[in-house]
Amino acid sequence: MGARAIAARWLSAVAVAVLCMAGFAAAQSARAYTGPNAIAVPYAEEKVVKPADGYAFDDCAAIRSAGGELVTACDPHEGFTVKSPGYDPEYGEVIVPVKTSNGRTATTIDYVLFLEPPEVPELPETRYPYPAPAGGTLMIPISDLGVTCTACTAGSGLEVTSFAPQGAATVLPTETHLVVRPHDDFEGPLEITLRYGDMWDGWSPPTVLTVSVSKLDADAPIAQHVMRPMPEKTGEFDLNELVHLPAGAEGAQILCGAALHGTVVCDGEGHATYTPTAPAAVDEFAFRVSQHGDLVTGSVVLVADGAETGLPVEGQAVSEPRTDPTPAPQPPEPDPEETQNASGRRGKKADTKEQQMVLLRVPSPVVPKTPPADGGGLAGIFTPLIETMNRAGAR
């Protein structure tokens, strides 16, 4: 988890969801119980709480009443279904007394329901397949980073933690891109450590994006990064207008990358057709220009009309954050004489020549793709009493 203050800046759009959960009378200020009959209610999936073998729930109406919006269905023999209407880290617990019997023996089990936080975003470790120009600028759209996020619909953010080697480049996040500016005297791999955060301040583990830096020819093409209005249905973009070729140059090829919330099709003449497949305030896609061995990247950022993103809908894409990047929480200062490595062993002071701490994060209106759903789960009943009932069987 990162700083709560940063999350608060991203969460105004989810206030309604938090308020709707505040009405649960049984909720406490914080989760306190962690026993075997505690039930974690999934953020975006259903979970079925089953009775013990040979037993049945006696009063589904009482279960649904006690569980409020958390209990969405109940069957005496199949169990009751729970699903979260949202997430609130300050939401407490709901106690659901459940009467269960097998015809001869009856008991009441108090299930303690609490909201399970969403899975943190995933950011794959990869080598970016397109180079950065030495002495120039590579702007990588967030859509090219491969992020998946369960809870980013009301806010997310990109954080640059470090890069190596030190002094090789300037690296910073913006609301829509990761901007890499290698120095003109550097060529080779640049390793950038990134994290991605969701609207509940859950952060992906640090992962390394490797960018290859190489020199471009003096007559290499130039590709722009632009903002455009989001089409309601299908929109066409002439990418040739976004590419500058040296006088008399021929043979340039333009290829399109993928969007997050729509499909992009490029023809052989440099025309891109974008069709939205899901509602989104912002979408984006990259395109590549190849000519005589030189390869450069441009991008198109699409902003929906009326969306409160703060982003322009025309002009050049922002290559600097519109506000100062927020410093991420600093790790504790290491011992000046020794540090502790990941294995827990202590040794000499770490050599810091190979990386430069950046620790900048910027909130983003871009919503990454959600991970594929893996279906609902089953919550077994793990109290010693019910385990005894299962061993004995129904009589």
N, C-alpha and C positions, 0 to 999 in steps of 0.2 A: 504494500500500500504506500502511496505517496502522500503529499501534504493535503489535508482536508480543505485548506483554503483554496487550493487550485481547483479541486472538484466542485466547490461551491460556485465558482464562476461559471462552470459549465452546466449547472443543473437547474436553472430557472424553468426550463421547459418541462421538467419532470415533477414540478411541485404539485400538480393535480394528482398524480399517481400516489405521491406520499400522503396527501390529505385524505384520499379515499381509504387508505389503510389505517389512518389514525382513529377511525371509528370503532375499531374492535375493542370492546369493553375489557376483554381478558388480556389485552396486550400489556406488557410491563416495559419499563424503560430500557432494559437490556436483558440479553439472554443469560439465564443463570443456571438452568438445568441441563446436564449432559448425560443423563442416565440412559439405560438400554432401551427405554420406550420413548426416547426423544426422536421426533420425526422431522427431518430436514425437508422442507417444501421446496421443490425445484423452482428455479427462476423462470424457465421457459418450457418446462415439460411437466407431464402428469406423473404422479406416483400413486400406486395402489397399496393400501395398507390392508393386508389380509388377516382374517381370523385364524386361530390355530386349527390344526387338523381335527376335523370332526366337530368343530364349534361353529357357531353362527352369531352374528350381531343381533341383539334383540330389538333395538330401537333406532332405526336409521333416521327417523325424524329428529330425535334428540341429538344424534351425531351431527347432522347438518346444521341444526340450530346452534350448537356449541361451537362448531368450527367456522361459522360465518362464511365469508367468501372464500376461505381456504379450502373448504370441502365442497367439491363440485358434483359429486355423485355418491350414492351408497347403495349397496346390495347386501342383504344379510349374509349371504354365503360367499360372494366374491370379494367383499371388502369395500372400504370407502376410498374415494379418489380425492387427492389433494393437488392443488395447483396454485401458484402464487399469482396475485394480480399485479405484482410489481416487486420492488425491493426497496427497503429502507434500513440502513444500518442501525438505526435507533429503535426499530420495531422490536418488541419483546417476544413473548411466548403466548400461545393460546392453549389452554388446557381443555381437552375433550374427553370427558368421562364416557367410556364405552362399556355397556353391559353386554356380556357374552356368555353363552351357555351351550351345553351339548345335550340337553334334555334331562340330565341328572345333576350336573354341577354347573353352578352359575358364579360369575365373579364380575367385578368392574375394574377395568384398567384405565388409568388416567394417561392418555397420550398427550405429550407435550410437543406442540407444533411450533416450529420457528422457520423463518425465511432463510433459505440457502442463498448465499451471494452468487451472482453469475460467474461463469468461468471467465478468467482473465483473457484478454486478447491474445492471439497467437501471431507472431511475426517470424517467418521462417528465416533461417540463416542461409544466405545465398550469395552468389556472385552475379552482380548486375551484368546482363549480357551485352550492354552497350557502353562504349568508353566515354570517359570524361576528357575534354581537351586540355592539355597543359597550357596554362595561361588564359584559359577561357572559363566557361560556366556550363555545368550540367545540372539541369533541373529535372529531378525525378518525381513524377506525380505519385501521390500516395496510392493511386490505383495500381501502380507498378510494383509496390512493395509486397504484395501478397498477404496483407493483413486480413485476418478474420476476427470478428468481434461479436459477442452475444449481446452486449448492452452498450451500444454506441449511438443509438438513434437520437439521443438528446445531448450529445456531446462526446468528444473524444479528443485525443491529442497525441502529438508526436514529440518524442524526446531524443535529443542527441546526447549521448553520455560521454563519448570519447572518440578519438580517431588516432590512427598510427600510420606512418611515422609522424612524429611531432614536427610542426612547421612546414608540412608538405602542402597544406591547403587551408582554406576557410570553409567550414561546414556549419550549416544552421538550418533549422526547420522553418517553414512558413505554414500558413493555414491550409495550403494545398500541395506543397512540394517539399522535397528535401533538396536543398541547394548546395552544390559542391563546386568550389572554385579552386582548382589545383594551381599552385604556383608555377610560373613558366619554366622553372628549372627542375621540375620534378616529373619523372616518368616511372611507372610501375604500379603495383597494387596499393590501393588506399583502403584500409580497413576501418569501417565506421561502425561503432557500437550504438545501437538504437533500442528504444522501448516504445511501446504504444499503450496508451491508457484509455479506459472506458469512462462512462459518465459517473460511475461509482468509485472512481479513483483506484480501480484495479489495473495493474500494469503487467504487461507481458514480461517474461524473463529477458534480460539483455541478450540481444543477438547481433551477430556481425554481418554487415553488408560489405562485400568487397567490390570496389570499383576500380577498374583498370584505367590508368591515366596514360595517354600517349599524345604525341605531337600530331597536329593536323597540317596538311599542306597549306601554303599561303592562299591558294585559290579554292579552299574547301567550302562547301555550301554552308549556309546559315539557316537554321530553323527557328521560328519564333514560338513563344509560349503565350497564348492569348486567352481572354475571357470572352464567352459568347452566351447569349440567352439560351436557356434550355428549351428545345422544341417540345410542344405539347404532344405531337405525334412523331412524324418522321422529319428529320432535318438533314439537309445536305450542306457540306462544307468543302470548298475548293481549297485544298491544302497547298496548291501551287502558289496561292497568294501569300502563304506564310513561309515560303522558302525563297531565299535569295541565292541565285547562282551567279558565278562570275560571267562576265560578258563572253558570249560565244560558247559557253559550256553546254554540253549535251550529255544525255545518257543517265540522268539522275533517276533513281527509283524511290518511290514513296510507299512505305508500308505502315499499316495501322496496328496499334496495340488494342487491348481490350478495355472496355469501360466497366464500371462497378454495377450500374443499375440500368444498363441498356446494351444493345448490340451495335457493333461498329463494323461496317463493311467498306473496304477500300477497293476501288477498281484500278485498272492498270494506268489510268490517266491522272491519278492523284486526287480523285474525288472521294470523300468519305460520306457515308450515309449512316446516321445515328438514329436508332429507334429505341425509345425508353421501354423498359420491361417492368419497372416498378417505380412508384412515386419516390422522388428524391429532391431535396433542395439543391444539391450539388452533385454533379458527376464530372468525370474527366477521363481522357484517354490520351496516350502518347502516340506520336508517329515518328518514323525514322526516315531519314534521307540518306541514301547511299549513292556515292559518285566516285568512281575511279579509286576505290579503296578507302575513301574517307566516309565515316558514318557519324551522323549527328542526330540529336533527338530534339523534337519539339513536342508541344502538347496543346490540347484544347480543354479548357475548364468551362463547364456548362452550369449556369446558375438559373434556377427557376424564378419566374416572374413573381414578385411579392414575397419571396423567401427572405426571412430576416437573418441573413448570414453576414451582413456587413461587407460582402465582397462586391466589387463592381461587376457589371454584366457585359461590359465592352472594354476594349483596350488590351494592354499587355498584362499578362499574369504577374502578380506581385512576386518579386524575387527577394524581398526583405519582409519580415513580419511587420504588419501594420502597427503593432504595438511592440514595445520591447519584450523580447523573450523572457519568460519567467525562470529564474534560476531554480533548478531542482534541489531537493534537500541534499546537503553535502554529507558525505560519509564522515564518521569520526576521524579526527586527525590520527595518523599512525604514530607509533612510537618512533622517535627520531633515530633510534639506533637499530631497531628491528621491526619487522612486520610479520604477520601471520598469513601463510598462504592457504589455499582452499583445503588442503588436507589437514589443517590444524597445526602443522609444524611451524616452528618459528625459525627465522633465519635473518640474513643480513637485509639491510634496507633495500627496498625494491628500486630497480633502475627505472626512472621515469622518462628516460630519453626517447623511448619508443612510442609514447602516447601522450596526448594532450587532453586534459580534462575540459569538457565543454559544459555539460550539465545544463542544457537549455531545453525548455519545453514550451510548446505553443499549442493552444487549443485550436481545434479544427472543426468546421461544419461538414467535412467529408465523412460519410458513413461507410465503413468497410463492409464487405460481405459478411453475412452471418455464417457460422459453421454449419455443416449439414446436421440435421436433427438425427439423433440415434435412438429415438423412441422413449417411451416412458419406462419407469423403473418399478420394481416391486420392493415394498418395505416389509421385511419379515418382522415378526414379533419376537423380541429377544429377551423378555423378562424371564427370570428363573421359573416363575409359575407357569408361563405358557410353554416353556421348553419341557417342563414336567408333563403338561397335558399332551404335548405332541408325542412324547415317548410312550405315555400310557395309552393314547388313542381314545377314540370315542367309545363309550360304553353305555 
